[in-house]
Each structure stands twice: as structure tokens, then as C-alpha cells.
Amino acid sequence: MRSKHLIPLLAIVLLSALVGNAQEAKQQLNDQFWEAVRKGDVTEVTALLDKGADVNAKFRYGATALFKAAERGHLEVVKLLLARGADVTVKDTFYGASAMTWAISNGHVEIVRPLLEKDPSGVDAVLMNGLGDDKPALVKMALEKGGLKKETLTTALFIASSDPTKAEMAELLKKAGASAPPAINAATLQSYAGKYKSQTGTELTVTVDSGSVSVVVTGQRPLQLLPVDDKTFRAVYADGVSVSFKVDEGKVSSLSLIQGPNTTQFNRL
């Protein structure tokens, strides 16, 4: 009777051992794959993929092999990984970065193009990074790709027009149809300057200097604003942040600071 119970138990143990061995072998294969990508060895990467290495295997902090290839500037490896189904939308769990992030931050302009072809939704980020890092090649690439948000083009032109060293990029943006933000007269802008306070006691200061408007929440970095209309402004370097002023009987009474889904009202002091 005891032997009858031992047979299925042994089968379970053997099956578990086989599964464990298979998982270990798969991990070793993926580790070899990562190392081959790191070295930029296209031949070895191809061979390991053919053996069953997972092109989207996650490594430290959820990064994939595509991250490493983009970071190292291994163009042919990047092309191979993309052809084999590498997911360009993956973000790591430490920086929240993608393969595109690493390619841009390490100056591998030639890597950006195939990544952008695979995921056109990154075009706005490519434009703004090219502008911020003084890389006209990235700006041209984004403009050629198209599909840029109108707000992104306006922000980019605002930044480029404010910096004499970015004159070339400003011209490229104008030729691509970018429009400048609306002009607000100096008296209206100056009327917004001053201190504001929320119900929780947080203070905020609006400054106007040579037509440039900034807002500073106590303890935080200043946010430069650009006008959407004569009462609404949005942050130049922070997505999803805007400020709307309320005017009662010709006087500024309060402002609303909008940060994504959250809105905080500050009354004029």
C-alpha cells in the first residue's frame, strides 16, 4: 500500500526538479544573452536568441537587453533586438527610464532613430531632449518624424527663442510650423506678481522679470511659465503643471495651481 502512495510523490519530486533545472538553464541562457548584448557581439546575440533566449527578459531593476544595447551605442544589436520583438516601451523600476532615455542621455543619436520608428509616441521627448541638450540632429529627427503636439512645439519655440545659442533650432521649429505663445502686455503680467497663500498655509510667489513669469512654491525650485492666454500659464519644464489667475473687478484675487489631477487655490496676500 505504501508503494502506491510513493509513486505519485516521486513523480511530483521529479517533475519539480525538471522544472527547476529548466528554469535555471533558461536563466543561464538569458544571462549569456545579456553579456553578449553588453559586448555588442551581434553573432553571439543572434545565436543565443535562436537557442531560446528571451529578448524581453528582465534583469536588474526590470531593465531589458535593449537598455544595455542603447546605453552602449550598439546600433546593429539594437536593430536585431527590435527585429526579434524587443519592447521599446519598457521602463525600469529605479529611474523610470526606457531604452530611448539611455540612448539620448549617452548621446547615441543613431540609436534614437530605430527606437523612434518602433515607438513614435516618444517624438515629443526626443524634440525636447534635443533642444535641452543642444543636439540639433535630434530636433531635426523629431520634426521629420512629425506627430508632435502643438503645445510641445510652442514650448520648444519659446525655449529656443529665449536663448541666442539655439537660433538654428528656433528657425527649424518655425519652418515646421511652431507658433509662439500669445503676447501678454507688460501691465497685465506685472499685476500677477506677488505672494499668495493656500488654506493649508503654503506660500507661493509669482515673479515677473523682463516679461518672463515664474512661480515659486516655498521650499521648491522656481517654475518658469509660458502663457496659454492672458490668465492661464503652463510650466515650461514640468508636464501637467499650470497656473490660472482669477481677476475680480480688475484686481487679481487668487490663483489655481494645477498639478495633474490636483488643483490647489492660493489667495492673494
C-alpha positions, -999 to 999 in steps of 0.1 A, spaced: 0 0 0 28 24 9 45 19 -26 13 30 -43 15 64 -25 52 67 -31 49 66 -70 29 98 -74 50 115 -47 82 106 -66 67 118 -98 60 152 -83 95 155 -69 110 145 -103 87 170 -121 97 198 -97 134 190 -102 129 191 -140 111 224 -139 138 238 -116 165 227 -139 147 241 -169 143 275 -152 180 275 -142 191 267 -177 168 294 -191 183 320 -166 218 310 -176 209 314 -213 194 349 -206 225 359 -186 247 348 -215 224 368 -238 228 399 -216 266 396 -216 267 392 -254 245 423 -258 267 443 -234 297 434 -256 279 443 -288 285 408 -303 258 405 -330 267 370 -340 265 357 -304 233 376 -297 217 360 -327 229 325 -317 215 329 -282 182 342 -294 180 312 -318 186 290 -288 156 305 -270 169 335 -250 141 358 -241 145 391 -260 124 408 -233 139 391 -202 141 414 -172 173 420 -154 183 443 -125 156 469 -118 135 455 -147 158 466 -174 160 446 -206 188 438 -230 176 467 -252 185 491 -225 221 479 -224 224 480 -262 210 515 -263 233 527 -235 264 512 -251 255 525 -286 255 491 -302 234 500 -333 233 466 -350 224 449 -318 196 474 -313 183 467 -348 185 429 -342 166 431 -309 139 452 -324 135 428 -353 132 400 -328 104 417 -309 121 438 -282 96 460 -263 107 497 -266 80 508 -241 96 491 -210 107 514 -182 130 503 -154 119 504 -118 147 526 -105 149 556 -128 117 551 -147 139 552 -178 135 535 -211 159 524 -238 152 557 -255 163 575 -223 196 558 -223 203 563 -259 196 601 -256 215 606 -223 246 589 -237 245 609 -270 238 579 -293 217 598 -318 219 570 -344 202 546 -318 173 570 -313 160 567 -349 152 530 -349 137 533 -314 115 562 -326 104 543 -356 92 515 -334 75 538 -309 65 572 -325 49 582 -292 84 593 -280 87 620 -306 79 649 -281 106 636 -257 131 634 -285 124 670 -295 126 684 -260 158 664 -252 174 675 -284 166 711 -275 178 708 -239 210 690 -248 218 713 -277 216 684 -303 201 698 -335 202 663 -350 176 652 -325 154 682 -331 156 676 -369 148 639 -364 117 647 -343 105 673 -368 110 649 -397 91 622 -378 61 645 -372 31 639 -349 44 664 -324 18 680 -300 11 717 -307 19 725 -271 52 708 -274 61 728 -305 51 761 -288 71 753 -257 102 743 -278 100 776 -298 96 796 -266 128 780 -251 148 783 -284 138 819 -289 149 828 -254 184 815 -260 206 831 -287 227 799 -289 196 780 -301 189 802 -331 194 774 -355 168 752 -337 144 781 -335 145 785 -372 139 748 -377 109 750 -354 94 780 -372 98 762 -406 80 732 -391 50 755 -382 57 760 -345 39 791 -332 50 814 -304 28 817 -272 4 847 -272 20 880 -262 6 894 -229 11 931 -222 35 941 -195 10 957 -172 -12 925 -171 19 904 -164 30 927 -136 -4 926 -120 2 889 -112 34 894 -93 33 890 -56 26 865 -28 -2 840 -25 -12 816 3 -33 784 4 -57 774 31 -31 750 45 -6 778 49 16 771 19 30 802 4 37 809 -33 54 838 -50 49 849 -86 77 870 -101 79 888 -134 112 897 -149 117 911 -184 84 896 -195 93 862 -180 69 848 -154 79 823 -127 62 808 -97 80 796 -66 63 774 -40 81 777 -7 109 751 -5 107 742 -41 125 752 -73 111 780 -94 89 771 -123 92 792 -155 58 797 -171 46 805 -206 12 820 -214 -17 800 -228 -39 831 -227 -40 863 -207 -49 844 -174 -36 809 -179 0 798 -179 17 764 -180 51 753 -168 79 752 -194 98 723 -179 72 704 -159 45 684 -177 9 687 -164 16 718 -143 -3 751 -150 -14 782 -132 -47 801 -137 -52 836 -123 -86 848 -111 -94 885 -116 -123 902 -98 -133 937 -107 -99 944 -123 -79 930 -94 -61 897 -91 -77 878 -61 -63 843 -64 -47 817 -85 -51 780 -90 -21 757 -92 -30 727 -112 -7 696 -109 -21 667 -129 -55 658 -114 -49 680 -83 -58 717 -80 -48 740 -51 -62 775 -47 -39 803 -34 -54 836 -23 -36 869 -30 -19 884 1 
